[in-house]
Amino acid sequence: MQLKNIIESPCGLRFMLDKLELQSGFARRWLLDSPMMTRAEEIVASYDELRRFTDFLKQVDTLYINTLLHKLCDLKDIRTTIRNLHQSAVLDDIELFEVKHLAILAADVKKLLGEHGMDQVVEIPDLDEVISILDPDGMKIATFYIYDSYDERLKDLRAQMRRHPEQQEDLLFQAGEIEEVVRTELSKRLHPFAPVIQQAQIALARIDVDVARAMQVQQLGLCFPTLSQDGTSQFEAMFHPQVQEALASRGRDFQPVSIAYGTEPTLITGANMGGKTVVLKTLTLCQYLFQFGFGIPAQAARIAVKDDIHFCIGDEQSVEKGLSSFAAEMKNIDAVIKASRENKKLLALIDEPARTTNPTEGAALVSALLRVLAGRDMSLVMTTHYDIEPGEARCLRVKGFENGSMDYTLVEVQDGEVPHEALNIAQSLGIDQEWIEKARELLLATLPATLDKNNHY
C-alpha cells in the first residue's frame, strides 16, 4: 500500500501531508509513492534517521537551515531523463543539463550536510566524475551547452559564423553534425552512471522529506514512538492536529486522550458529541503516521506494527456503486471480517456500525460483530452509542457531560451501557428549551425512575 492510495482517508492524513514544508515537487511525489512499512526493523531505522535530523535542526542556525532549504528547492523530477540514460539513449541538451544540474546540486547538499556530519545519515553518491564529464571547463555552473572544449573544430566553426554571417547556414550544419557526435559520446560516457544518478535523486528527495518531517515534529509537538513487542498499542495524551487547529481557531482547547488496546476487542461507548469518532480518527492517523515514519501526535506512544489497517467510519454512501449508507457500511465491515481470516496482523477501527438502521437490529449487529471478531488474532477498536452486551470486549466509556461541559477522558467500565446525555448536551448548545422539556417529559414517562448520576435526565 502506497501513501497516495490512502492520502484521502478521513482520518486526516491529507492535513498532515499539507503541513509538511517540502521544498520540491519530486520529494512530494517520491513520498506519495512510498510504500507503508510493515517490517519492524525498517520502521526503527526510519525513526532513527528522523531523530538525527530533528536533533540536527536544533543545533544549526536559521541561516544554515534556509541555505539547505533553498538548495533542496532546486531538486527536479528527471526520472524520464534517467530512464533514457539507463536505456542508452542519446540525450539532448536539456537532458544533459538536467543531469549536470542534479550532479552539482547533489555535491552542494552533500558538502553542506558534511559540515555537521549528516552526510552519512542519508548517503549521497559521489557524482564528481559526472560533473567533470559535463563541465569540461570546470566552471561549476548549472548550465549546459556543447562547449568548444569538447571538439576543437567547434571553436573554429563558431568563430567563422561570427566573421562570415553569409555562410551561417552551411557552418551551422557542420557544427550541428559535430555537436550530435559529442552528445552521443557524452551519453555513452554517462550511461554507466545512470544507477548512481538515480540514487542521488532519491537521496535528495529523502533528505527533503526528512527535514520536513523533523520540522513538523517541532512545529506540531509530535513525539517519537517506541516499538511494541507484545501487540499492545498505547498512547498518552494523544491529540488530533487538524481538530486541535480547528478548535484553536475558535479559541477552544483540544482535550488530549490516553488509550491502550491489544488483541482483545475494545469497545468505546458514549453519547453523540462524546468525541468517540475523533478518537478513532486519531488512532487511525497515528497508525498510518507510524508506518510511514512521521512524528506521532501524542505525549508518548508505543505502537505495534500491523500488516493491514481498516478504518470504517460514518456515512459511506456510494453514489457511484449505487449503494446506500447502510449497504456501503456493511460491505466495508464484511471486508474486515474476511481480512481477519487471513494470516495477517490486522488493525480494524470501526465507528458506530449499523448507526443508520433501526436501534433494535443495529444493537444486534454490533453485538454479533463483537462476537465474530473476538477470537481473531487482530486488534479491534469499535465505537457505539447502542446499549449492548460486550461479551469478551474490554469496555471504555467517554467520561461524559460534567459541570456544564464534556470531559472526553476514557474510563474503563464493566458493561456496554451508554450514558443518556443527549438532552443535557442539547441544552448546553442553547437548543430551544420547550423542545428539550417536552422530550424530557416523554422520557420520564417511559423510562425507569432509578437512573444513576451518569444517566439522569
C-alpha positions as a printed Julia matrix, in Angstrom:
457×3 Matrix{Float64}:
   0.0     0.0     0.0
   1.4     3.38   -1.05
   0.77    6.65    0.75
  -1.03    8.06   -2.29
  -3.62    5.24   -2.02
  -4.74    6.34    1.45
  -4.0    10.06    1.48
  -7.71   10.93    1.28
  -8.59    8.74    4.27
 -10.98   10.65    6.57
  -8.51   10.14    9.43
  -6.62   13.33    8.48
  -3.57   12.2     6.53
  -4.08   14.88    3.89
  -3.84   17.55    6.61
  -0.52   16.14    7.83
   0.92   15.99    4.32
  -0.19   19.55    3.57
   1.54   20.66    6.77
   4.86   19.24    5.54
   7.11   22.04    4.32
   8.54   20.09    1.41
  10.8    22.1    -0.89
  10.46   20.13   -4.12
   7.66   18.61   -6.12
   9.75   15.5    -6.72
  10.11   14.88   -2.97
   6.33   15.08   -2.61
   5.83   12.59   -5.45
   8.5    10.3    -4.01
   6.8    10.41   -0.61
   3.35    9.69   -2.09
   4.81    6.72   -3.98
   6.46    5.31   -0.85
   5.0     2.03    0.47
   3.72    1.55    4.0
   6.41   -0.05    6.13
   5.42   -3.39    7.67
   8.79   -4.59    8.97
   9.81   -3.53   12.47
  13.47   -3.12   11.5
  12.58   -0.72    8.7
  10.38    1.39   10.96
  13.03    1.58   13.7
  15.65    2.66   11.14
  13.28    5.29    9.75
  12.75    6.83   13.2
  16.47    6.73   13.99
  17.02    8.77   10.82
  14.22   11.19   11.68
  15.59   11.67   15.19
  19.02   12.5    13.76
  17.51   15.18   11.53
  15.39   16.57   14.37
  18.46   16.9    16.61
  20.42   18.36   13.69
  17.86   21.13   13.13
  18.05   22.09   16.81
  21.84   22.52   16.54
  22.14   24.68   13.4
  21.21   28.33   12.94
  18.41   29.75   10.8
  20.77   30.88    8.03
  22.15   27.36    7.63
  18.64   25.83    7.51
  17.48   28.4     4.95
  20.54   27.69    2.79
  19.78   23.96    2.87
  16.09   24.52    2.11
  16.96   26.86   -0.77
  19.16   24.2    -2.34
  16.51   21.49   -1.93
  14.09   23.77   -3.83
  16.24   23.1    -6.92
  15.54   19.36   -6.92
  13.71   18.49  -10.15
  11.99   15.33  -11.32
  14.29   13.97  -14.04
  13.16   10.35  -13.91
  12.45   10.31  -17.66
  15.98   11.53  -18.39
  17.48    8.92  -16.08
  15.35    6.22  -17.7
  16.63    7.31  -21.14
  20.17    7.13  -19.8
  19.52    3.61  -18.47
  18.34    2.64  -21.95
  21.47    4.04  -23.63
  19.51    6.73  -25.49
  21.31    9.81  -26.8
  20.4    12.68  -24.5
  19.54   16.1   -25.86
  20.9    19.35  -24.45
  18.03   19.78  -21.96
  18.51   16.25  -20.62
  22.27   16.74  -20.34
  21.59   19.98  -18.45
  19.24   18.12  -16.07
  21.93   15.55  -15.29
  24.57   18.23  -14.73
  22.23   20.31  -12.58
  21.39   17.31  -10.38
  25.06   16.31  -10.04
  26.1    19.8    -8.91
  23.13   20.04   -6.54
  23.99   16.65   -5.02
  27.58   17.75   -4.48
  26.47   21.02   -2.86
  24.0    19.37   -0.49
  26.49   16.64    0.4
  29.11   19.28    1.27
  26.59   21.3     3.29
  25.44   18.29    5.33
  29.02   17.12    5.74
  29.78   20.27    7.74
  27.72   18.76   10.56
  28.41   15.06    9.97
  24.98   14.49    8.43
  26.28   13.31    5.05
  26.39    9.73    6.36
  22.81    9.72    7.69
  21.5     9.79    4.14
  24.36    8.95    1.83
  24.51   10.91   -1.42
  26.59    9.15   -4.11
  29.72   10.91   -5.37
  28.94   12.4    -8.79
  32.2    14.32   -9.28
  33.04   12.32  -12.4
  29.62   13.12  -13.88
  30.29   16.8   -13.22
  33.71   16.61  -14.9
  32.15   15.0   -17.98
  29.51   17.72  -18.32
  31.66   20.62  -17.09
  34.92   20.27  -19.05
  35.93   23.86  -18.29
  35.47   23.37  -14.52
  33.13   26.34  -14.15
  30.73   24.56  -11.72
  27.79   26.48  -13.18
  24.48   24.6   -13.51
  24.04   25.39  -17.2
  24.9    23.28  -20.21
  25.66   23.54  -23.89
  28.1    21.77  -26.22
  31.26   23.57  -25.16
  34.06   24.39  -27.6
  36.4    22.28  -25.49
  34.51   19.11  -26.44
  35.86   19.34  -30.0
  38.48   21.76  -31.35
  36.57   22.08  -34.63
  33.61   23.7   -32.86
  35.61   26.73  -31.74
  36.78   27.37  -35.28
  33.34   26.9   -36.86
  31.67   29.21  -34.33
  34.32   31.87  -34.94
  33.7    31.63  -38.67
  29.96   32.12  -38.1
  30.68   35.43  -36.41
  33.06   36.57  -39.18
  31.05   35.25  -42.15
  27.32   35.55  -41.45
  26.64   34.91  -45.15
  27.92   31.31  -44.62
  25.81   30.82  -41.46
  23.58   28.03  -42.81
  26.43   25.83  -44.03
  28.54   26.45  -40.93
  25.58   25.7   -38.63
  25.03   22.4   -40.4
  28.68   21.42  -39.98
  28.65   22.42  -36.3
  25.35   20.55  -35.77
  26.86   17.32  -37.05
  29.81   17.65  -34.66
  27.51   18.53  -31.74
  25.44   15.4   -32.34
  28.6    13.29  -32.24
  29.52   14.99  -28.93
  26.04   14.28  -27.48
  26.36   10.63  -28.49
  29.78   10.37  -26.87
  28.66   12.16  -23.69
  25.61    9.9   -23.38
  27.82    6.85  -23.83
  30.18    8.06  -21.11
  27.3     8.87  -18.74
  25.43    5.58  -19.25
  27.37    3.64  -16.53
  26.46    6.38  -14.02
  22.68    6.03  -14.51
  22.18    3.97  -11.3
  24.11    6.41   -9.06
  22.42    9.43  -10.64
  19.09    7.81   -9.77
  20.32    7.1    -6.23
  21.36   10.72   -5.85
  17.94   11.99   -6.9
  16.22    9.69   -4.39
  18.7    10.61   -1.63
  17.96   14.33   -2.14
  14.21   13.65   -2.03
  14.69   11.63    1.14
  16.63   14.49    2.75
  13.87   16.93    1.74
  11.27   14.66    3.36
  13.38   14.06    6.48
  13.92   17.79    7.03
  10.19   18.49    6.52
   9.21   15.71    8.93
  11.71   16.95   11.52
  10.34   20.49   11.23
   6.81   19.12   11.62
   7.81   17.29   14.82
   8.91   20.62   16.3
   6.02   22.71   14.96
   3.18   20.37   15.97
   4.69   18.97   19.17
   4.87   15.38   17.92
   6.68   12.53   19.66
   8.89    9.64   18.61
   7.12    6.32   19.25
   8.63    3.15   20.61
   8.0    -0.21   19.0
   5.59   -2.51   20.82
   6.8    -6.1    21.08
   3.64   -7.61   22.59
   0.96   -6.43   20.14
  -0.36   -3.75   22.52
  -0.51   -0.12   21.42
  -0.6     2.64   24.0
  -0.96    6.41   23.62
  -0.55    9.05   26.31
  -2.18   12.46   25.77
  -3.0    11.68   22.14
  -4.38   14.54   20.03
  -5.59   15.14   16.5
  -3.62   18.02   14.93
  -6.36   19.01   12.47
  -9.11   19.06   15.12
  -6.78   20.84   17.53
  -6.09   23.56   14.95
  -9.8    23.96   14.16
 -10.64   24.34   17.86
  -7.78   26.78   18.43
  -9.12   28.98   15.62
 -12.33   29.31   17.68
 -10.48   29.97   20.93
 -11.04   26.47   22.32
  -8.62   23.82   23.58
  -8.36   20.21   22.47
  -8.52   17.71   25.33
  -5.89   15.0    24.77
  -6.95   11.39   25.33
  -4.97    8.42   26.63
  -5.84    4.94   25.44
  -4.36    1.46   25.1
  -5.58   -1.56   23.17
  -4.28   -5.02   22.38
  -5.64   -8.09   20.64
  -8.87   -8.27   22.61
 -11.73   -6.16   21.19
 -12.04   -2.68   22.66
 -15.49   -1.08   22.72
 -15.82    2.67   23.27
 -19.26    3.88   24.31
 -20.65    7.33   24.87
 -23.33    9.72   23.75
 -23.24   11.65   20.49
 -20.75   14.54   20.59
 -18.72   12.45   23.03
 -15.56   12.52   20.92
 -15.65    8.81   20.02
 -15.2     9.41   16.29
 -12.27   11.76   16.91
 -10.59    9.03   19.0
 -10.9     6.53   16.13
  -9.7     9.06   13.57
  -6.7     9.85   15.74
  -5.84    6.18   16.31
  -6.04    5.54   12.58
  -3.94    8.6    11.83
  -1.32    7.57   14.4
  -1.05    4.07   12.97
  -0.54    5.35    9.44
   1.93    8.02   10.58
   3.86    5.33   12.46
   4.11    3.06    9.44
   5.14    5.9     7.14
   7.75    7.27    9.56
   6.18   10.52   10.78
   6.12   12.01   14.26
   3.14   10.89   16.36
   0.61   13.38   17.82
   0.86   12.31   21.45
   2.93   12.94   24.54
   4.21    9.36   24.29
   3.32    6.33   22.19
   4.12    2.64   21.98
   2.77    1.14   18.76
   2.53   -2.36   17.32
   3.29   -2.9    13.63
   0.33   -4.03   11.5
   0.18   -5.63    8.06
  -3.15   -4.05    7.21
  -5.34   -1.23    8.55
  -9.11   -0.97    8.07
 -10.93    2.24    9.01
 -14.73    2.16    8.68
 -16.41    5.43    9.52
 -19.71    7.22    9.31
 -21.87    7.79    6.27
 -20.16    5.87    3.49
 -22.87    6.14    0.9
 -21.54    5.34   -2.57
 -23.47    7.0    -5.38
 -21.11    5.54   -7.99
 -21.77    1.97   -6.86
 -25.44    2.56   -6.21
 -25.1     1.67   -2.53
 -26.98    3.21    0.37
 -25.12    4.27    3.52
 -26.06    1.02    5.25
 -25.11   -1.18    2.28
 -21.74    0.55    1.83
 -21.02    0.24    5.55
 -21.92   -3.46    5.58
 -19.61   -4.09    2.6
 -16.71   -2.38    4.37
 -17.25   -4.29    7.6
 -17.6    -7.53    5.66
 -14.15   -6.82    4.21
 -12.82   -6.55    7.77
 -14.29   -9.95    8.68
 -12.78  -11.54    5.57
  -9.4    -9.92    6.26
  -9.49  -11.23    9.85
  -9.45  -14.77    8.49
  -6.14  -14.17    6.71
  -2.82  -14.78    8.39
  -2.02  -11.07    8.86
  -1.56   -8.67   11.73
  -4.71   -6.6    11.33
  -5.95   -3.38   12.92
  -9.66   -2.58   12.46
 -11.22    0.67   13.64
 -15.0     0.77   13.2
 -17.03    3.84   14.04
 -20.61    3.24   15.22
 -21.52    0.34   12.94
 -25.18   -0.03   11.91
 -25.94    3.52   13.01
 -28.24    4.05   10.01
 -30.6     1.16   10.73
 -33.23    0.79   13.48
 -31.81    0.56   17.04
 -33.01   -2.99   17.73
 -31.36   -4.54   14.69
 -28.41   -2.15   14.98
 -27.63   -3.27   18.53
 -27.9    -6.91   17.44
 -25.49   -6.34   14.54
 -22.94   -4.6    16.79
 -23.12   -7.33   19.46
 -22.79  -10.04   16.81
 -19.82   -8.3    15.2
 -18.01   -8.2    18.54
 -18.57  -11.92   18.97
 -17.48  -12.76   15.42
 -14.2   -10.84   15.75
 -13.49  -11.59   19.41
 -11.46  -14.74   18.86
  -9.4   -13.45   15.94
  -5.71  -12.6    16.1
  -6.27   -8.9    15.45
  -6.74   -5.53   17.12
 -10.27   -4.13   17.04
 -11.38   -0.76   18.36
 -15.07   -0.02   17.85
 -17.38    2.77   18.98
 -21.13    2.63   19.53
 -23.97    4.54   21.16
 -26.09    1.39   21.43
 -26.6    -0.36   24.78
 -25.13   -3.83   24.15
 -23.65   -6.79   25.96
 -19.92   -6.51   25.25
 -19.12  -10.2    25.65
 -15.33  -10.62   25.67
 -14.67   -7.0    24.74
 -12.92   -4.51   27.0
 -15.22   -1.52   27.54
 -14.2     2.11   27.67
 -16.64    4.97   28.1
 -16.24    8.66   27.43
 -16.48   10.21   30.89
 -19.19   12.5    29.63
 -21.07   15.65   30.45
 -19.99   17.1    33.8
 -20.34   20.57   35.32
 -21.74   22.02   32.13
 -19.05   20.71   29.76
 -17.85   17.5    28.14
 -14.99   15.53   29.66
 -13.53   13.33   26.89
 -11.44   11.17   29.21
 -11.84    7.44   28.56
 -12.63    5.38   31.65
 -12.84    1.61   31.88
 -16.29    0.19   32.69
 -17.71   -3.28   33.12
 -20.59   -3.13   30.62
 -21.54   -1.57   27.32
 -24.33    0.65   28.6
 -24.33    4.1    27.04
 -24.96    7.15   29.25
 -28.16    9.08   28.46
 -26.76   12.56   27.88
 -28.34   13.75   24.65
 -30.74   16.18   26.31
 -28.07   17.63   28.6
 -25.76   18.17   25.64
 -28.56   19.72   23.59
 -29.33   22.08   26.45
 -25.67   23.12   26.68
 -25.84   24.06   23.0
 -28.68   26.5    23.63
 -31.29   24.41   21.82
 -34.94   25.5    22.19
 -35.91   24.86   25.83
 -39.52   23.9    25.07
 -38.36   21.14   22.74
 -35.96   19.78   25.36
 -38.54   19.87   28.17
 -41.15   18.05   26.04
 -38.59   15.36   25.25
 -37.69   15.04   28.94
 -41.33   14.61   29.88
 -41.76   11.82   27.32
 -38.63   10.05   28.52
 -39.58   10.23   32.18
 -42.92    8.67   31.29
 -41.3     5.68   29.59
 -38.0     5.08   31.44
 -37.42    3.71   34.95
 -37.06    6.31   37.69
 -33.9     4.63   39.02
 -31.29    6.35   36.84
 -27.83    6.9    38.29
 -25.95   10.2    38.16
 -24.47    9.42   34.75
 -27.85    8.68   33.19
 -30.15   11.23   34.76
 -32.49   13.46   32.83
